[in-house]
């Protein structure tokens, strides 16, 4: 038997394939739990007798509680086996989702969303820390491509299934579906996933609060947090009003809206692994810069459109998501290379927290920049586009310095964590 780690030829052991699959499914459940609430809005407004501002609070409660939990968990993130940490927060996430599934009132649902966010907000950061521990930088883009594909899968499969269940069995049904699926996934992790403890060899006996402050105060980490802030802010500004803009401004009927997201999502599922593999082959920053420029161009076109044929809307969305997918996959892979092994958990928790909070702020600011006419059309949507475009250009510069910092840093190889025969993926 020989110890195997992934090579530059992108060969993965069967256990690594299992890890990639598990982490992608984890992301799928967390993303779907967050995304399924928006299309349920029409039902919840009626069933719970709430107004739009109250529903907005339900949506944002998750983001802000997730951001807060990321900061609180950062000091402890490098002190435990990452498998145990992942299971702890995933169990809490399952409990929060279960509470959403039995929520009888608005207040109960609001509290349930806070609970779900407190635990769900840490899962992505632990997952990315595990990726950094187990996979070399040369193949990390490809791994991130598969894991980030969960966003597209939740859009193509999860949301339509959730809406069908909600229409037939009530709005609680999607949360029950998630609870059952997540429970089965949690059991598989508990049984088959091996401990992830290599980072404990570098552990220092530091007070968790001081560990948090130390991680926050490092200039090289602050650069990455700044890039993450702009990445999230620019992206989340367009998202909340995209469906309203597509329907009322572009003239795409509600019956065609699922097709817009579905077709775009299918292409996004293809883009994720391909852009990840390309970033490993030609360079992560090159892919990030190219994706950012494509995003810049498509946002400039999209946010200034009027009545537009369905095919043209599909085309511009596909290219826009190609740009977004390229930059997110490449940026995620680059950022994982920044922290020292003993800081990875704390760094990833803070980075996830920054992302959640920035996204919440971006959504809130977006609501101040646009207005809606009596007919439903949005005014000043192009202002959101200009802010997102400016953020895109700034992140190109910030990620350039992140990339230079990574190239100048001695490369840390992940510790061998298992014994396996490699297979081609």
Secondary structure in CASP SS format (residue, H / E / C, confidence):
PFRMAT SS
TARGET T0000
AUTHOR 0000-0000-0000
METHOD secondary structure of the structure
MODEL  1
X C 1.00
X C 1.00
X E 1.00
X C 1.00
X C 1.00
X C 1.00
X C 1.00
X C 1.00
X C 1.00
X C 1.00
X E 1.00
X E 1.00
X E 1.00
X H 1.00
X H 1.00
X H 1.00
X H 1.00
X H 1.00
X H 1.00
X H 1.00
X H 1.00
X H 1.00
X H 1.00
X H 1.00
X H 1.00
X H 1.00
X H 1.00
X H 1.00
X H 1.00
X H 1.00
X H 1.00
X H 1.00
X H 1.00
X H 1.00
X H 1.00
X H 1.00
X H 1.00
X H 1.00
X H 1.00
X C 1.00
X H 1.00
X H 1.00
X H 1.00
X H 1.00
X H 1.00
X H 1.00
X H 1.00
X C 1.00
X C 1.00
X C 1.00
X C 1.00
X H 1.00
X H 1.00
X H 1.00
X H 1.00
X H 1.00
X H 1.00
X H 1.00
X H 1.00
X H 1.00
X H 1.00
X H 1.00
X H 1.00
X H 1.00
X H 1.00
X H 1.00
X H 1.00
X H 1.00
X H 1.00
X H 1.00
X H 1.00
X H 1.00
X H 1.00
X H 1.00
X C 1.00
X C 1.00
X C 1.00
X C 1.00
X C 1.00
X C 1.00
X C 1.00
X H 1.00
X H 1.00
X H 1.00
X H 1.00
X H 1.00
X H 1.00
X H 1.00
X H 1.00
X H 1.00
X H 1.00
X H 1.00
X H 1.00
X H 1.00
X H 1.00
X H 1.00
X H 1.00
X H 1.00
X H 1.00
X H 1.00
X H 1.00
X H 1.00
X C 1.00
X C 1.00
X C 1.00
X H 1.00
X H 1.00
X H 1.00
X H 1.00
X H 1.00
X H 1.00
X H 1.00
X H 1.00
X H 1.00
X H 1.00
X H 1.00
X H 1.00
X H 1.00
X H 1.00
X H 1.00
X H 1.00
X H 1.00
X H 1.00
X H 1.00
X H 1.00
X H 1.00
X H 1.00
X H 1.00
X H 1.00
X H 1.00
X H 1.00
X H 1.00
X H 1.00
X H 1.00
X C 1.00
X C 1.00
X H 1.00
X H 1.00
X H 1.00
X H 1.00
X H 1.00
X H 1.00
X H 1.00
X H 1.00
X H 1.00
X H 1.00
X H 1.00
X H 1.00
X C 1.00
X H 1.00
X H 1.00
X H 1.00
X H 1.00
X H 1.00
X H 1.00
X H 1.00
X H 1.00
X H 1.00
X H 1.00
X H 1.00
X H 1.00
X H 1.00
X H 1.00
X H 1.00
X H 1.00
X H 1.00
X H 1.00
X H 1.00
X H 1.00
X C 1.00
X C 1.00
X C 1.00
X H 1.00
X H 1.00
X H 1.00
X H 1.00
X H 1.00
X H 1.00
X H 1.00
X H 1.00
X H 1.00
X H 1.00
X H 1.00
X H 1.00
X H 1.00
X H 1.00
X H 1.00
X H 1.00
X H 1.00
X H 1.00
X H 1.00
X H 1.00
X C 1.00
X C 1.00
X C 1.00
X C 1.00
X C 1.00
X H 1.00
X H 1.00
X H 1.00
X H 1.00
X H 1.00
X C 1.00
X C 1.00
X C 1.00
X C 1.00
X C 1.00
X H 1.00
X H 1.00
X H 1.00
X H 1.00
X H 1.00
X H 1.00
X H 1.00
X H 1.00
X H 1.00
X H 1.00
X C 1.00
X H 1.00
X H 1.00
X H 1.00
X H 1.00
X H 1.00
X H 1.00
X H 1.00
X H 1.00
X H 1.00
X H 1.00
X H 1.00
X H 1.00
X H 1.00
X H 1.00
X H 1.00
X H 1.00
X H 1.00
X H 1.00
X H 1.00
X H 1.00
X H 1.00
X C 1.00
X C 1.00
X H 1.00
X H 1.00
X H 1.00
X H 1.00
X H 1.00
X H 1.00
X H 1.00
X H 1.00
X C 1.00
X C 1.00
X C 1.00
X C 1.00
X H 1.00
X H 1.00
X H 1.00
X H 1.00
X H 1.00
X H 1.00
X H 1.00
X H 1.00
X H 1.00
X H 1.00
X H 1.00
X H 1.00
X H 1.00
X H 1.00
X H 1.00
X H 1.00
X H 1.00
X H 1.00
X H 1.00
X H 1.00
X H 1.00
X H 1.00
X H 1.00
X H 1.00
X H 1.00
X H 1.00
X H 1.00
X H 1.00
X H 1.00
X C 1.00
X H 1.00
X H 1.00
X H 1.00
X H 1.00
X H 1.00
X H 1.00
X H 1.00
X H 1.00
X H 1.00
X H 1.00
X H 1.00
X H 1.00
X H 1.00
X H 1.00
X H 1.00
X H 1.00
X H 1.00
X H 1.00
X H 1.00
X C 1.00
X C 1.00
X C 1.00
X C 1.00
X C 1.00
X C 1.00
X C 1.00
X H 1.00
X H 1.00
X H 1.00
X H 1.00
X H 1.00
X H 1.00
X H 1.00
X H 1.00
X H 1.00
X H 1.00
X H 1.00
X H 1.00
X H 1.00
X H 1.00
X H 1.00
X H 1.00
X H 1.00
X H 1.00
X H 1.00
X H 1.00
X H 1.00
X H 1.00
X H 1.00
X H 1.00
X H 1.00
X H 1.00
X H 1.00
X C 1.00
X C 1.00
X C 1.00
X C 1.00
X H 1.00
X H 1.00
X H 1.00
X H 1.00
X H 1.00
X H 1.00
X H 1.00
X H 1.00
X H 1.00
X H 1.00
X H 1.00
X H 1.00
X H 1.00
X H 1.00
X H 1.00
X H 1.00
X H 1.00
X H 1.00
X H 1.00
X H 1.00
X H 1.00
X H 1.00
X H 1.00
X H 1.00
X H 1.00
X H 1.00
X H 1.00
X H 1.00
X H 1.00
X C 1.00
X E 1.00
X E 1.00
X C 1.00
X C 1.00
X C 1.00
X C 1.00
X C 1.00
X E 1.00
X E 1.00
X C 1.00
X H 1.00
X H 1.00
X H 1.00
X H 1.00
X H 1.00
X H 1.00
X H 1.00
X H 1.00
X H 1.00
X H 1.00
X H 1.00
X H 1.00
X H 1.00
X H 1.00
X H 1.00
X H 1.00
X H 1.00
X H 1.00
X H 1.00
X H 1.00
X H 1.00
X H 1.00
X H 1.00
X H 1.00
X H 1.00
X H 1.00
X H 1.00
X H 1.00
X C 1.00
X C 1.00
X C 1.00
X C 1.00
X C 1.00
X C 1.00
X C 1.00
X C 1.00
X C 1.00
X C 1.00
X E 1.00
X C 1.00
X C 1.00
X E 1.00
X E 1.00
X E 1.00
X C 1.00
END
